[in-house]
Every structure is written in structure tokens, then in C-alpha cells.
Amino acid sequence: MHTDLNRRQFLAAGALTLTAAGLAGCTSTSKTTSFVRPDSAAVAEAESKRRRTGATVQRALTAEPVTVDLAGKEAKTWAFSGASATKPIRGNVGDTLKVALTNKLPDPTTVHWHGLALRNDMDGVPNLTQKPVGSGGTFSYEFVLPHAGTYWFHPHVGTQLDRGLYAPLIIDDPNEKADYDQEWIIVLDDWLDGVTATPDQVLKELGKGMMDHGGMDMGPMRMGNTLMGATSPLLGGDAGDVYYPLHLINGRPAADPETFTAKPGQKVRLRIINAGGDTAFRFGVAEHPLTITHTDGFPVKPFEAESVVLGMGERYDAIVTAGDGAFAVVAEALGKQDQARAVLRTGSGSAPAKDAKLPQTKAPATAADLKAIDAAAPPKRAVDRTLVLELTGGMEKYDWAINGKRMDMEQPMRDALGIAEGERVALEFKNSTKMWHPMHLHGHTYQHAGGGPRKDTSIVLPGKALRVEFDADNPGRWLTHCHNVYHGEAGMMTTIAYQNG
């Protein structure tokens, strides 16, 4: 496990101005010489083959300390000045995105573009694909937007994700038929920064270890900034171990809900993003069935559900047909006896009750219910290489790892798993722990075995396994990790790297 002190020492020189040309020093040990580098010709060649429109989307992001209003209470946190939950970055497939990042934080930072099969040197992983951007420094991100869909971006340094440093990234396909009248982006989050603790303080508490509460169902009990007994059968037991005083939709707590307006009968596309650090949500709209159309950016065969479960990092798109009145939009924090809420309003009726709950007459949808449409599924072919990723560790020692090896982000290539360009690669996630993990692969999308959905982030339940397959068509060095920010920081990460030749 690493501390912010180590990171600050690493960048003690202070302000840095970085470009992709500065990548050569990121990973220069002899052990890594057999792998494609982020600044290699293979990475540039892959980028040159991506379809381009010739258009450019330019944005400036400044990461800086800010004060936010949470239902009348002020909280000091960190955020991007140029983007937020309600201020996305948006472009078309094939556009070139140029983002100028300025770091006004006291610590180094980066930006990771979650879910994108982008060029490796723009992926935003410190010491793997770029040098961290020091306090006072700048970095220029520039890459082609490869696929349409609902994506988002956030830092990949320490626990910064669990502050306010995130925003949606929406990539449109002008040729896609828009069979809906409105579109709402809905960002779900769990919040503690500036209210009860900082994420770094939470990580320090968790690092001391916690008692194994196994299958006990005693309800969540707060212990400092941690939770004991927060369980959910939907997640196979332990749902989360961090106490959050607030759960948000688009940056607003339940006491100050956002109101989405429509006309009765209008079809609304919901783009739902779980930007949380330690919380899975069950999302739904009261009295409105969801027709799920996409997950992690890619289309699926339409699936009707009462609600849907989102692990951290997952995204789902769904269509609802607005009824007449005012209805609760609810994101239940699984296992934590709290929820985020908003309001769907089409008329002047009474507001929904503040404690309105989602019905539970049907099982919520998960990725296991979905099938990729034919156009989104990769062509069938034999698997060339299988990588087994055993998820290991536990709460007692807080020693989360992959294959028993805890990632050291100062040496991210130390235990790299090699693949070759052109291969069909299978990943077998085997969860040997007593807790669920939302596993995320950078730089690629994979398909769940058996014709399942095409995704980049997937829930792996305790004691269960998940097999996915992807095509090795994007050279570089790619992180795969648990998207519980605290599990990842404890070491549940590894690198999948393309071999030279």
C-alpha cells in the first residue's frame, strides 16, 4: 500500500510541464524492455488507423481545491473547474479531443478516460503511461474518440477519485437513430470528503485491518469512517466497508434533489454512471420500467427491468417513458441503508415522499441478464491466450491483490502479464475473497462469455468466476484493477502489457 507522502516525495521537484514526449523515463528498467512502450511507434500507428472526422473538441481542465454546497452545508474538496457531473465533455466518434490539464492541487494528479480504447500514452496512469502531473504542472491530452457511448473521466492517483474530480464523457454517433425525445445524464456518487473525513484518512483506517464479519447480517454499524455488517444478497455478502454520510445524484444529496422535467409520454434516454468509491447502487424510477439499451457504451438487446445494479465504474443507458405526475428517481446504496434521489416531474402534482423506496417485485437487472447485439459483438474466433486473474486478500489485513501480488505503483511493470498484438485473449477473473469486486480493464472492451454484453467494468461476486474475451488490438501497457478505489490502492491491480515483436 502506498501513501501520499511517497507520491509527494517522488515529485518533490514541484511544478512540471509534461507532454507525451516525456514518457520515455516512466518505466526504464531492464525488466520491461521486452514490452511495448507508451511512446512506441506501435502506439502511434494504432492511433493513425482510427477513423477521424477532422473535427477537434478542445477543453481546459483545472484540478483545484474548491468549496461545494451540499444541501446548504459547505464542504471543502477537489474538483475540475472545466467539467463536473452536470458539465460533461462531449464529442462525436472520430473527433480529436484535446484537453489542457492544469494541476492546482497540492498533490500530483492525472486524468484517466474510463472505458476508452484510446492511445496508450493518453491513458492517465502514473508511472505506467505517463509521469504524474506535479503541483503547478500541466499536461496536454490529445487522442481520437474511438467509440460512441457513455464514458467518464477521473484521476488515477491515490484516492483522488473519491473526491469531486470526475465528469461524464459522452461520445455521440451522428448515424445512430435517436428514438427518444430527451436525454439525461445521471451520475451517482457516495460522498464523505469535507464532511466526515478525507479519502486518505479513510484509507489509513482501512489499512489497519477489520474484523471478518463473514455471513453475519447485523445491519451496518459505523466504526469511525468504516462500516461493519453492510451486506447485500445482490452482492453476495459484504457490500462495502466505508461510511458515507451522503449519496448524490449529479452532485446533490437527497435533501436537495435535482428535478428532471419532461412531458407525459416523452421517451427519455438515461445515461447512468456510478462514480462512487465504495458503493454499488440499485437504480430505478418509481412506476417507470427501464428498457436497458447499452452498458459501458455498447448496445445490448433491449431488456426491460424494474431496476438495475451498477458497480463502481459501470454505466448503463436505459429508456423510460415519462408518466403523468412527479416520481422518485432513486439510487439505493446497497447494504448501506441510504439512498440518493432525484425527481422526474411532468406535471404539477405533489412531490414524491422523501423516503420513497424502489419496489422490489422483480430482481434487478445485472450484466448477466444482457446480450450484446450482433453489431457490437466481436467476431467469433479461437482464444489464443488465457490469463487467470485470481482476486485475493481480505479485510482482516486489508491486503487486496491479484494472484497474491499487490501492485506497487512505483513499479507497475514488476509483475506484468504479457500478451501479443493480434491475439484473442481470455481473462478469467476468479474471486477467492469474501467480497465482490468491480473489475475494470483499461484500453479495451471485452465480451462476457456466452454472448454476453460488451463491457470494460464487471462485477465479480465472492467465490464466483467471470470469463471475458477481448482482441489485443491496442498496443501498450494497460492496467486492470478493482474499481473500489480503496481495494485498488491497497494493491488489487495488475498490468497487462503487449510484448514487442
C-alpha positions as CSV (number, residue, x, y, z in Angstrom):
1,M,0.0,0.0,0.0
2,H,1.3,3.4,-0.8
3,T,0.9,6.7,0.9
4,D,0.5,10.2,-0.5
5,L,3.8,11.0,1.2
6,N,5.6,8.7,-1.1
7,R,4.0,10.4,-4.1
8,R,4.9,13.8,-2.9
9,Q,8.5,12.7,-2.3
10,F,8.5,11.3,-5.9
11,L,7.6,14.7,-7.2
12,A,9.4,16.9,-4.8
13,A,10.8,18.9,-7.6
14,G,7.5,20.8,-7.8
15,A,5.9,22.1,-10.9
16,L,6.3,20.0,-14.0
17,T,5.2,20.7,-17.6
18,L,4.7,17.4,-19.4
19,T,3.8,16.1,-22.8
20,A,3.8,12.6,-24.4
21,A,7.4,13.1,-25.2
22,G,8.2,12.9,-21.5
23,L,7.1,9.3,-21.2
24,A,10.5,7.7,-22.0
25,G,11.5,7.9,-18.4
26,C,8.4,6.4,-16.9
27,T,9.4,2.7,-17.0
28,S,13.0,2.2,-18.0
29,T,14.1,-0.8,-16.0
30,S,15.7,-3.7,-17.9
31,K,12.8,-6.0,-16.8
32,T,10.4,-4.0,-19.0
33,T,12.5,-3.9,-22.2
34,S,10.5,-6.7,-23.9
35,F,7.2,-4.8,-23.8
36,V,5.8,-2.1,-26.0
37,R,6.3,1.3,-24.5
38,P,3.6,4.0,-24.4
39,D,5.8,6.2,-26.6
40,S,6.5,3.5,-29.2
41,A,5.8,3.5,-32.9
42,A,3.2,0.7,-32.4
43,V,1.0,3.0,-30.2
44,A,1.2,5.9,-32.8
45,E,0.4,3.5,-35.6
46,A,-2.7,2.2,-33.9
47,E,-3.9,5.8,-33.3
48,S,-3.3,6.6,-37.0
49,K,-5.7,3.8,-38.1
50,R,-8.6,5.1,-36.1
51,R,-11.4,6.7,-38.0
52,R,-11.3,10.5,-38.0
53,T,-13.8,13.2,-38.7
54,G,-11.2,16.0,-38.9
55,A,-13.1,17.9,-36.2
56,T,-11.5,18.9,-32.9
57,V,-13.0,19.2,-29.4
58,Q,-10.9,21.4,-27.1
59,R,-11.4,21.8,-23.4
60,A,-9.4,23.1,-20.4
61,L,-9.4,21.3,-17.1
62,T,-8.0,22.8,-13.9
63,A,-7.9,20.4,-10.9
64,E,-8.1,22.6,-7.8
65,P,-9.4,22.8,-4.2
66,V,-13.0,24.1,-4.1
67,T,-15.8,24.5,-1.7
68,V,-19.1,22.8,-2.7
69,D,-22.6,23.3,-1.4
70,L,-24.3,20.0,-0.2
71,A,-27.9,20.9,0.7
72,G,-26.8,24.1,2.4
73,K,-23.7,22.7,4.1
74,E,-20.3,23.7,2.7
75,A,-17.6,21.0,2.1
76,K,-14.0,21.6,1.1
77,T,-12.9,19.2,-1.7
78,W,-11.1,19.0,-5.0
79,A,-12.8,19.3,-8.4
80,F,-12.3,20.2,-12.1
81,S,-13.1,23.8,-13.0
82,G,-13.9,22.9,-16.6
83,A,-16.2,19.9,-16.0
84,S,-18.5,18.3,-13.5
85,A,-21.3,15.8,-13.1
86,T,-23.6,18.3,-14.8
87,K,-21.0,19.7,-17.2
88,P,-19.7,16.8,-19.4
89,I,-17.2,16.8,-22.2
90,R,-18.9,15.8,-25.5
91,G,-17.8,14.9,-29.0
92,N,-18.5,12.6,-32.0
93,V,-16.9,9.4,-32.9
94,G,-13.7,10.2,-34.8
95,D,-13.3,13.7,-33.3
96,T,-9.9,14.5,-31.8
97,L,-10.2,15.5,-28.2
98,K,-7.6,18.0,-26.9
99,V,-7.7,18.6,-23.2
100,A,-5.2,21.0,-21.4
101,L,-4.9,19.9,-17.8
102,T,-3.6,22.3,-15.2
103,N,-2.9,21.0,-11.7
104,K,-3.5,23.4,-8.9
105,L,-3.8,20.6,-6.3
106,P,-1.2,20.2,-3.5
107,D,-0.5,16.7,-4.8
108,P,0.3,15.2,-8.3
109,T,-2.6,14.1,-10.5
110,T,-3.5,12.6,-13.9
111,V,-6.7,12.1,-15.9
112,H,-7.9,8.6,-16.9
113,W,-10.5,8.3,-19.6
114,H,-12.6,5.5,-18.3
115,G,-13.7,2.9,-20.8
116,L,-12.0,4.3,-23.9
117,A,-9.9,2.2,-26.2
118,L,-7.6,5.2,-26.7
119,R,-3.9,5.5,-27.4
120,N,-1.8,4.2,-24.5
121,D,0.2,7.3,-23.8
122,M,-3.0,9.2,-23.1
123,D,-4.5,6.7,-20.6
124,G,-3.5,8.7,-17.5
125,V,-1.9,6.0,-15.3
126,P,1.0,7.4,-13.3
127,N,4.4,5.8,-13.8
128,L,2.9,3.4,-16.3
129,T,1.6,5.5,-19.2
130,Q,2.8,9.0,-18.2
131,K,4.6,10.8,-15.4
132,P,2.2,12.2,-12.8
133,V,1.5,15.9,-13.3
134,G,3.1,17.7,-10.3
135,S,1.5,20.5,-8.3
136,G,1.6,23.6,-10.6
137,G,2.2,21.5,-13.7
138,T,0.4,21.0,-16.9
139,F,-0.3,18.1,-19.4
140,S,-1.8,18.0,-22.8
141,Y,-4.1,15.1,-23.6
142,E,-4.8,14.5,-27.3
143,F,-6.5,11.5,-28.8
144,V,-9.2,10.3,-31.2
145,L,-12.6,9.4,-29.7
146,P,-12.9,5.7,-30.7
147,H,-16.4,4.5,-29.9
148,A,-19.8,6.0,-29.2
149,G,-21.2,5.7,-25.7
150,T,-21.4,6.8,-22.1
151,Y,-18.0,7.2,-20.5
152,W,-16.4,9.3,-17.8
153,F,-13.0,10.5,-16.6
154,H,-11.3,10.8,-13.2
155,P,-7.8,10.9,-11.7
156,H,-5.7,7.7,-11.3
157,V,-3.6,8.9,-8.4
158,G,-4.2,7.7,-4.9
159,T,-7.8,8.1,-3.6
160,Q,-8.5,11.3,-5.6
161,L,-11.4,9.6,-7.4
162,D,-13.3,9.7,-4.1
163,R,-13.3,13.5,-4.1
164,G,-15.1,15.6,-6.7
165,L,-12.7,15.0,-9.5
166,Y,-14.8,13.4,-12.2
167,A,-17.2,14.2,-15.0
168,P,-19.0,12.4,-17.9
169,L,-17.5,12.0,-21.3
170,I,-20.3,11.4,-23.9
171,I,-19.3,10.3,-27.4
172,D,-22.1,10.5,-30.0
173,D,-22.5,8.7,-33.3
174,P,-24.3,11.0,-35.7
175,N,-25.5,8.0,-37.6
176,E,-27.2,6.5,-34.6
177,K,-31.0,6.6,-34.7
178,A,-32.2,8.7,-31.7
179,D,-35.5,7.1,-30.8
180,Y,-36.1,9.3,-27.8
181,D,-37.2,12.9,-27.0
182,Q,-34.8,13.8,-24.2
183,E,-31.5,12.7,-22.7
184,W,-30.5,13.0,-19.0
185,I,-27.1,12.2,-17.7
186,I,-27.3,10.8,-14.1
187,V,-24.1,10.5,-12.1
188,L,-24.3,8.5,-8.9
189,D,-21.8,9.0,-6.1
190,D,-21.0,8.3,-2.5
191,W,-19.6,11.3,-0.6
192,L,-17.6,12.0,2.5
193,D,-14.8,14.4,1.6
194,G,-15.0,17.6,3.6
195,V,-18.0,16.2,5.6
196,T,-16.6,13.4,7.8
197,A,-13.1,12.7,6.6
198,T,-10.8,12.8,3.6
199,P,-10.4,9.7,1.4
200,D,-6.8,9.4,2.5
201,Q,-7.9,9.3,6.2
202,V,-10.3,6.5,5.3
203,L,-7.6,4.5,3.5
204,K,-5.4,4.8,6.6
205,E,-8.2,3.5,8.8
206,L,-8.9,0.6,6.4
207,G,-5.2,-0.2,6.2
208,K,-5.3,-1.2,9.9
209,G,-7.5,-4.1,9.0
210,M,-11.0,-5.0,10.0
211,M,-12.7,-8.0,11.7
212,D,-14.1,-10.5,9.2
213,H,-17.9,-10.4,9.6
214,G,-18.4,-13.3,7.2
215,G,-22.1,-14.1,6.7
216,M,-23.4,-12.1,9.6
217,D,-26.4,-9.9,8.8
218,M,-26.5,-7.5,11.7
219,G,-27.0,-4.3,9.7
220,P,-24.4,-1.7,9.0
221,M,-22.6,-0.4,12.1
222,R,-20.4,2.7,11.8
223,M,-16.9,2.5,13.3
224,G,-15.1,5.7,12.7
225,N,-15.2,6.1,8.9
226,T,-15.7,2.5,8.2
227,L,-18.7,0.2,8.2
228,M,-19.3,-3.3,9.6
229,G,-22.1,-5.5,8.6
230,A,-23.2,-3.7,5.4
231,T,-24.4,-6.7,3.5
232,S,-26.4,-7.2,0.4
233,P,-27.6,-10.6,-1.1
234,L,-27.3,-8.9,-4.6
235,L,-23.6,-8.6,-4.0
236,G,-23.1,-12.0,-2.3
237,G,-22.5,-10.6,1.2
238,D,-20.3,-7.7,2.2
239,A,-21.4,-4.7,0.2
240,G,-18.9,-2.1,1.3
241,D,-16.8,-1.0,4.2
242,V,-16.7,2.8,4.0
243,Y,-19.2,5.0,5.8
244,Y,-20.5,7.8,3.6
245,P,-22.8,10.4,5.2
246,L,-24.2,11.4,1.8
247,H,-25.2,9.7,-1.5
248,L,-25.6,12.0,-4.5
249,I,-27.2,12.3,-7.9
250,N,-25.5,14.9,-10.1
251,G,-23.7,16.3,-7.1
252,R,-26.8,16.8,-5.0
253,P,-27.8,14.9,-1.8
254,A,-31.3,13.6,-1.2
255,A,-32.2,16.7,0.9
256,D,-31.8,18.9,-2.2
257,P,-32.8,16.6,-5.1
258,E,-32.4,17.6,-8.8
259,T,-35.7,17.8,-10.7
260,F,-35.8,16.4,-14.3
261,T,-38.7,17.7,-16.3
262,A,-40.5,16.1,-19.3
263,K,-43.9,15.9,-20.9
264,P,-46.1,12.9,-20.3
265,G,-45.4,10.2,-22.9
266,Q,-42.0,11.5,-23.8
267,K,-39.2,8.9,-24.2
268,V,-36.1,9.8,-22.2
269,R,-32.7,8.3,-22.6
270,L,-30.9,7.9,-19.2
271,R,-27.1,7.7,-19.2
272,I,-26.4,6.4,-15.7
273,I,-22.8,6.4,-14.3
274,N,-21.6,5.1,-11.0
275,A,-18.8,7.4,-10.0
276,G,-18.7,6.1,-6.4
277,G,-15.7,4.9,-4.5
278,D,-17.1,2.0,-2.4
279,T,-20.8,1.8,-3.2
280,A,-22.9,-0.3,-5.6
281,F,-26.3,1.3,-6.4
282,R,-29.6,-0.2,-7.4
283,F,-31.1,2.4,-9.6
284,G,-34.7,2.9,-10.8
285,V,-37.5,5.3,-11.4
286,A,-40.7,4.8,-9.4
287,E,-43.6,3.4,-11.6
288,H,-41.4,3.5,-14.7
289,P,-39.9,0.4,-16.2
290,L,-36.4,0.7,-17.6
291,T,-35.6,-0.6,-21.1
292,I,-31.9,-1.1,-20.9
293,T,-30.2,-0.4,-24.3
294,H,-26.5,-0.1,-23.5
295,T,-23.9,-0.9,-21.0
296,D,-20.4,0.6,-20.8
297,G,-21.1,2.4,-24.0
298,F,-22.1,-0.6,-26.2
299,P,-25.6,-1.6,-27.3
300,V,-27.3,-4.7,-25.9
301,K,-30.6,-6.4,-26.9
302,P,-33.3,-4.3,-25.2
303,F,-34.0,-5.7,-21.8
304,E,-36.9,-4.4,-19.6
305,A,-36.3,-4.2,-15.9
306,E,-37.7,-2.6,-12.7
307,S,-34.2,-1.5,-11.6
308,V,-30.5,-2.1,-12.4
309,V,-27.4,-2.7,-10.3
310,L,-24.3,-0.6,-11.0
311,G,-20.9,-1.3,-9.5
312,M,-18.4,1.4,-9.3
313,G,-17.2,2.4,-12.8
314,E,-20.2,0.8,-14.6
315,R,-22.5,2.7,-16.9
316,Y,-26.0,1.7,-18.2
317,D,-28.2,3.5,-20.7
318,A,-31.9,3.0,-20.4
319,I,-35.1,4.4,-21.9
320,V,-38.1,5.4,-19.8
321,T,-41.5,6.7,-21.0
322,A,-42.5,9.6,-18.7
323,G,-45.7,9.2,-16.9
324,D,-48.0,12.0,-15.7
325,G,-47.1,13.4,-12.3
326,A,-44.0,13.5,-10.1
327,F,-41.9,10.4,-9.5
328,A,-39.0,9.4,-7.3
329,V,-35.7,8.7,-9.1
330,V,-33.8,6.5,-6.6
331,A,-30.3,5.0,-6.3
332,E,-30.3,2.7,-3.3
333,A,-26.8,2.3,-1.8
334,L,-26.7,-1.4,-1.5
335,G,-26.2,-2.7,2.0
336,K,-25.8,0.8,3.5
337,Q,-29.4,1.7,4.3
338,D,-29.3,5.0,2.5
339,Q,-30.1,6.3,-1.0
340,A,-29.6,9.1,-3.5
341,R,-32.6,10.6,-5.0
342,A,-33.9,13.0,-7.7
343,V,-37.4,13.8,-9.1
344,L,-38.9,13.1,-12.5
345,R,-41.7,15.7,-13.0
346,T,-44.2,16.0,-15.8
347,G,-46.9,17.9,-14.1
348,S,-47.9,19.9,-11.0
349,G,-48.6,17.0,-8.7
350,S,-47.2,16.6,-5.2
351,A,-43.6,15.8,-4.8
352,P,-42.8,12.1,-4.1
353,A,-42.2,11.2,-0.5
354,K,-38.6,11.9,0.7
355,D,-38.3,8.3,1.9
356,A,-39.8,6.8,-1.3
357,K,-38.3,3.4,-2.0
358,L,-37.8,1.4,-5.1
359,P,-40.2,-1.5,-5.5
360,Q,-38.6,-5.0,-5.2
361,T,-41.2,-7.1,-7.0
362,K,-38.6,-8.2,-9.6
363,A,-34.9,-9.0,-9.4
364,P,-32.9,-6.0,-10.6
365,A,-31.1,-6.3,-13.9
366,T,-27.3,-7.1,-14.0
367,A,-24.9,-7.7,-16.7
368,A,-25.7,-11.4,-16.5
369,D,-29.1,-10.6,-18.0
370,L,-27.8,-8.8,-21.1
371,K,-26.7,-9.9,-24.5
372,A,-24.7,-7.9,-27.0
373,I,-26.4,-7.0,-30.3
374,D,-24.7,-8.7,-33.2
375,A,-23.1,-5.4,-34.4
376,A,-21.4,-4.9,-31.0
377,A,-20.1,-8.5,-30.6
378,P,-16.6,-9.2,-31.7
379,P,-16.3,-11.9,-34.5
380,K,-16.1,-15.4,-33.2
381,R,-12.6,-17.0,-33.1
382,A,-10.5,-19.2,-31.0
383,V,-8.8,-18.0,-27.9
384,D,-5.0,-17.7,-28.3
385,R,-4.1,-16.9,-24.7
386,T,-5.9,-17.2,-21.3
387,L,-4.8,-15.1,-18.3
388,V,-6.1,-16.2,-14.9
389,L,-6.6,-13.3,-12.5
390,E,-7.3,-14.6,-9.1
391,L,-8.7,-11.9,-6.8
392,T,-7.1,-12.4,-3.3
393,G,-6.8,-10.8,0.1
394,G,-9.3,-9.7,2.7
395,M,-10.5,-7.2,5.2
396,E,-8.5,-8.6,8.2
397,K,-5.2,-7.4,6.8
398,Y,-6.6,-5.2,4.0
399,D,-4.2,-7.0,1.7
400,W,-6.2,-6.9,-1.6
401,A,-4.2,-8.3,-4.5
402,I,-4.4,-10.1,-7.9
403,N,-2.8,-13.6,-8.0
404,G,-1.5,-12.9,-4.5
405,K,0.7,-10.0,-5.7
406,R,-0.1,-6.4,-4.5
407,M,0.6,-3.7,-7.1
408,D,3.3,-1.2,-6.4
409,M,2.5,1.8,-8.5
410,E,6.2,3.0,-8.3
411,Q,7.0,-0.3,-10.2
412,P,3.8,-1.0,-12.2
413,M,5.6,-3.4,-14.7
414,R,7.1,-5.6,-12.0
415,D,4.5,-8.4,-12.4
416,A,3.2,-7.5,-15.8
417,L,1.3,-10.2,-17.7
418,G,2.3,-10.4,-21.4
419,I,0.1,-10.7,-24.4
420,A,0.8,-10.3,-28.2
421,E,-0.9,-8.0,-30.7
422,G,-3.5,-9.8,-32.8
423,E,-4.4,-12.4,-30.1
424,R,-7.8,-13.2,-28.8
425,V,-7.3,-13.1,-25.1
426,A,-9.5,-14.6,-22.4
427,L,-9.4,-13.2,-18.9
428,E,-10.7,-15.5,-16.1
429,F,-11.5,-13.5,-13.0
430,K,-11.6,-15.9,-10.1
431,N,-12.8,-14.3,-6.8
432,S,-11.3,-16.1,-3.9
433,T,-12.2,-13.3,-1.5
434,K,-15.4,-12.8,0.7
435,M,-16.3,-9.6,-1.1
436,W,-17.4,-8.5,-4.5
437,H,-15.1,-6.6,-6.8
438,P,-15.9,-4.4,-9.9
439,M,-13.0,-5.3,-12.2
440,H,-12.0,-2.8,-14.9
441,L,-9.7,-3.3,-17.9
442,H,-8.1,-0.2,-19.5
443,G,-7.7,0.4,-23.2
444,H,-10.1,-2.3,-24.4
445,T,-13.6,-3.6,-24.2
446,Y,-14.3,-7.3,-23.7
447,Q,-17.3,-9.5,-24.1
448,H,-18.8,-11.7,-21.4
449,A,-18.6,-15.3,-22.3
450,G,-21.6,-16.9,-23.9
451,G,-22.7,-13.9,-26.0
452,G,-23.0,-11.6,-23.0
453,P,-22.6,-7.8,-23.1
454,R,-19.5,-5.9,-24.3
455,K,-18.1,-4.1,-21.3
456,D,-15.0,-2.7,-19.6
457,T,-16.1,-2.9,-16.0
458,S,-17.8,-6.0,-14.5
459,I,-18.9,-7.2,-11.1
460,V,-17.3,-10.4,-9.9
461,L,-19.1,-11.9,-6.9
462,P,-17.4,-13.5,-3.9
463,G,-16.5,-17.2,-4.6
464,K,-17.5,-16.8,-8.2
465,A,-15.7,-16.6,-11.6
466,L,-16.2,-14.5,-14.7
467,R,-14.7,-15.2,-18.1
468,V,-14.4,-12.4,-20.7
469,E,-12.7,-12.2,-24.0
470,F,-11.1,-9.3,-25.9
471,D,-9.0,-8.7,-29.0
472,A,-5.5,-7.5,-28.4
473,D,-5.7,-4.6,-31.0
474,N,-4.4,-1.6,-28.9
475,P,-0.7,-1.9,-28.1
476,G,0.7,-0.6,-24.9
477,R,0.7,-1.2,-21.1
478,W,-2.7,-1.4,-19.6
479,L,-3.9,-1.5,-16.0
480,T,-6.6,-3.9,-14.9
481,H,-7.9,-3.4,-11.4
482,C,-10.7,-3.4,-8.8
483,H,-12.6,-0.1,-9.2
484,N,-13.3,0.0,-5.4
485,V,-10.8,2.8,-5.0
486,Y,-9.6,1.5,-1.6
487,H,-9.1,-2.0,-2.8
488,G,-7.1,-0.7,-5.8
489,E,-4.9,1.5,-3.6
490,A,-4.3,-1.5,-1.3
491,G,-2.9,-3.4,-4.3
492,M,-5.7,-5.1,-6.3
493,M,-4.3,-4.1,-9.6
494,T,-2.0,-5.6,-12.3
495,T,-0.7,-4.7,-15.7
496,I,-1.4,-6.4,-19.0
497,A,1.3,-5.5,-21.4
498,Y,1.9,-6.1,-25.1
499,Q,5.1,-7.9,-26.0
500,N,7.5,-6.4,-28.6
501,G,7.8,-8.3,-31.8
